[in-house]
Amino acid sequence: MSVGRRRLGDSDLEVSEISLGSWLTYSGGVERERTEACTRAAFEAGINFFDTANVYGTGAAEEAWGEILSAYDRDSYVLATKVFFPMSETDRGLSATQIGKQIDASLRRLRTDHVDLYQCHRFDTETPIEETMEALTEVVESGKARWIGFSEWTPEQIRAGLEVPGAAKLVSSQPQYNMIWRAPEAEVFALCAEHGISQIVWSPLAQGVLSGKYAPGEGAPADSRAASEEMSVAIERYLSDQVLEAVQRLRPIAEAVGLTMVEMALAWVLRRDEVASAIVGASRPEQVHANAAASGIKLSSDTLAAIDEALGEVAVTEPRRAGFAEEGVKHR
């Protein structure tokens, strides 16, 4: 079975419902051969959407994919990268100078003349939004990016970006979203849908916790993300005993409908029409195929209700600001 496709917002891009990310893995946590094997497995599974960022491994993830993806027809995949986080002591943010410099550096590392999607990794509260949007528009008009998007902007920031006259169209939002972290449902989903912006969500498995492999009161398995110094960033919030006990209550629900925990967690994210793709990380090819198997699975209302009951109060449903995100908008 091949992975289904969904339209990315108001763009002409058709992206696979499951996409491959490179945040903690291909930036240094996983060696080159396994990166290549996971990428090959993605193509085999029908995944066409690959998401990276300049800051992952300070360019290492882009370089790895630049080398590996150059073996594939450029029209056979959708490539996304991001800009904002520090690349040096002086290079950071979303000024016109930085956007112009960083897109060129990313394209060099990725060995391509364009990315399909160029995303603001966070909002830059120190740069006027007009300057940022005009610089992104220039990137699109020069052919270096086909479309633009953002990650973890507040509703106020999204509206500010949309209001810049003559700016290129924002088509994607990349929030953290999973059964436990539901914060974007509160405000971001509806606002974006109204403006033709799709969600491409990161951490749909809550850093692997929703796979059920972490047991309450026990140490992390030796081969797991939580046990890896390079790959355990941002997992702490999911490792409390209260959360892990709630996740264990999901196991019989998945078993009752003949699904793995991973399939159920990804199908839960994809139940929302606002979501175009769920970005998964993988350090082994078999994980890629296991994630891809979730495409097309529909969860019944009974199953969804059982999930809500099992997770109870550990599910975050109110608006919440993401890590490294700041409130506010600067104007000229």
N, C-alpha and C positions, 0 to 999 in steps of 0.2 A: 504494500500500500504506500502510495506517495503522499507527501505532506500537502494539505490543501493550501490554497492561496487566498489572500484577501487584498483588496485595494488599500493603499496607504493614503488615507485622507483624500484630499482633492487632487492628488498627484496622478500621474499615469503609471505609477509603479505598482506591480503586483508582487507582494512579498509572501513568503512561506509563513504559515501560522506559527511554526517553530523556527526560530533563527539561532544562529551560533554566535555567541559573544566571546570576548577574549580578555576580559578584565583581569581576573586573577590567575588565569591559566597560561595563555600564550605570551604574557608579558614577562615570564621568567619562572613561573611555578611548574611548567611542564616543558620537557625537552623537545627539541626540534622535530624528531621523528614522530613523536606522539601528536604534536600539533598538526603535522602533515596527515597522519592517519585519521585524526578526528575531522579534519577538513574534507578529506576524501570520503569519509563516511557520511558527512553532511550532504555532499552531492549525490551519493548513492541513495540516500533517504528522500531526496526531493527537496532538501533545504536549499533555498537560493539567496538567503538574506544573511549577510555577515556584518556584525557590528563591532567596531573597535573605537579607539580614541588615541590622540597623540600622547597623552600622559601615561597610558598603560606601559609600564616598564620604560618610561621616558623614550618612547619611540620603538621599543623592542617588539611590541605586538604588531605594529604597523609593518615593521621590517619583515617579520616572519611571514605575514600574510602577503606582503608584496612579492616575496620570493615564491611562495607556494601558489598563490592565485594566478601568477603570471603564466602558469602552465594551462590555465583554463581560458576559454573564449570569454572576453570581457562582457559580452552580451548575455552570458549564461548565469550571471549572478548580480545581486544588488549589494553595493558596498556602502557602508555608512561609517563615518568617523566623527570626532568631536573636538572642540576647542574650548579652553577656559583655564584649566588648572596649570600651575607653574611648570614650565619646561626648563627654566633656569632661574637664577636669582632675579633676573630682570624681565623674563618673558612669561607673562600671564595675563589673563583677562580677555575682554572682548572689545578692545579699542580697534579702530580701523587699521592701525599699524600692525597690531598683533594678528588680527584675522588675516590680513594680507600675507604676513610672514608665515603664519602657521599652516595655512592651506597649502602653500607651496612646499613647505617642508613635509607635510603629510603626503602629498602626491608623490614626492620624490621617494619616500620610504615605501609607499604602496605600489610604486612602479606603474602608475597609471596617469592619464591626463585629466581624469575627473573622478569624483565620487558621486554616487547617486543621491546621497543624503549627507548634508553637513549640519551638525547639531551643536548648539551651545550647551556645554556640559553642565553649567549652572548659569544663573543670571549674574551679570556684572553690575553691582550697585554703584560702582565708582565711575562708570562710563555712561554718558547719555545714551538712552535707548535708541534715539534717532541715529547716532553715530554707528552703533552696532548693526542696526537693521540696514542702513545704507551700505555698510561694508559687506554684509552678507549678500545684499542685492547685487553688488558689484561682482562678487564671487560667482553668483548664478549667471549674470549677464556675460561674464568672461568665459563661461562654459566649464569652469573648474568644479562646479557642483550643479546637479540638476535640480535639487530641491533642498529646502532647509527645515530644520526642526529645533527642538530644545529639550532639555532634561531638567526636571524638578524646578520649574518656574511656578511661582504663586499665581493665583487668578489675576491679581493686580498686574503682575509682570506680563502675563500672557496678553491681557487686554492692551497694555501699553505697546507691546510689540505689534499687535494687530492694527493699532491706530496710526502707525507711522505711514504717512502718505506715500504712495508709489513704491512701497517695499515689496520684495519678493514674497511669495506666499509661504507661510508656515504650514507644514502638512503633518508634522509628527510631534508627539510629546512622549518623553521617555521617563516615566515614574517607576519607583519601586512599587510592586503590586503583587500580592499573593493572598491566600486564604487568611493569613494572620494580619498582614499589613494592607488594610483596605482603604486607607486614608484618601487616595485619589478619587474614590467613588463619591465623596462628599460634595466636591465642587468642581474639580478639574475635568472629570469625564464629560459632564453636560456642557460646560463652557466650550470645550474643544469640539465636541460633536456639532455644536451650533455653528462652528466656523470651519468645518471640513478638515479637522485635525484628528488623526488617529493616534491611539496609544500603542507604543511598542514598549512592553514592560520588562523591567529587569528584576532579577531575583524572584521569579515566579515560584521557585521551590524553597524560598526563604533560606538561601545559602545552603541548600541540601537538607535542611532540617525536616521539610515536609516529605522527604523520602522515607522517614521513620528510622533512619540508621543511628540516630543519637538517642540513647535510652536515659531516662531521668536517673540521676544519682550515680551514673557511670562515666568513666573517662571517654573521650572521643576515640573512635577506632583509629588505629595507627595510619591507615591509608586514606583517612577522610580529610576534607578541607579544614575542619576545625583543628586538626592536629598539625597542620602545616603552617609554619610561620609566615610564608609568602602568601598563602591563600585564605587565612582566617580573618582577614580584615572584615569588619562589619557584621560578623556572625554572632557576637556576644549577646545581642538583644534577644536572640532566638534560643539561647541555651539555658534559660532559667528552668528550674524543675517544673514550674507551673505550666510553661509553654510546652515542654517536652512531654509532660503527662497528658496534656490536651491533644497533642499530636498522636500519641499512642491510642487515644480513643477514636482516631480516624481509621485505624487499621481494619477493624471489623466492618466498617462501612464500605471501604474499598473492596474487601474480600466478598462481601455480600453481592456486589454488582460485577464481580469478576475482573476487577481492575487492580493494577499495582498502585501503590501510594503515589508514585510519580505521575502515572497516567491520570489519576483522579485530580491531583493538584494542578496539572497543566490544563486539563479539561475545564476545571473550575475557572481558571483565568480566562480561557477562550470562550466561556459561555457568554461573555459580554461582547456585543457587536462593536462597541467602541474600540476594542482591542484588535489591532491588525496582526500582531505577532508577539510571542513570548520568547524572550532571549534566554537561552540556556547556556551554561558553561559545561564543558566536558573535558575530562582529562584522559578518557579512553573511548575508542570508537564505539564500543557496545553501549556506552551511555548516550551517545548521539542517537543511535537507533531506538533505544528505549524511550528517549524523549520524543522522537519523531512519531512514535506509535500513538501518542495522545491526540494527534490531529484527527478531527472528525468525530471524536467521542462526544456524545451528548449526555449530560447528567439529568436525571429526572428531578422533579420538584421535591419528591420525597428524599432523594439523596442529598440535595442541596439543604433541605431543612435539617437533616441529620448532621450534616457538616457544621451548620451554624450552632446546633445544640451541643455538639462535641467540643467545639472550640470556646463557646461561651464568652466570658469576659476577656480572654486573652486576645481576641480579635480587635485590632485598632480600627475604629470606624470613623472617628472624628477627624477633621482636617489636621494635618501634622506637617511641620516643615521637615524637609529631608536634611540629611547630613550635609554640611558645607554650603547649605542654602541660606541666603539672607533675605529678609523682608525689604521692601522699598524699591523705588524706581528713581533714577536720576534723569532729569530732562535738561535740554540745552537752556 
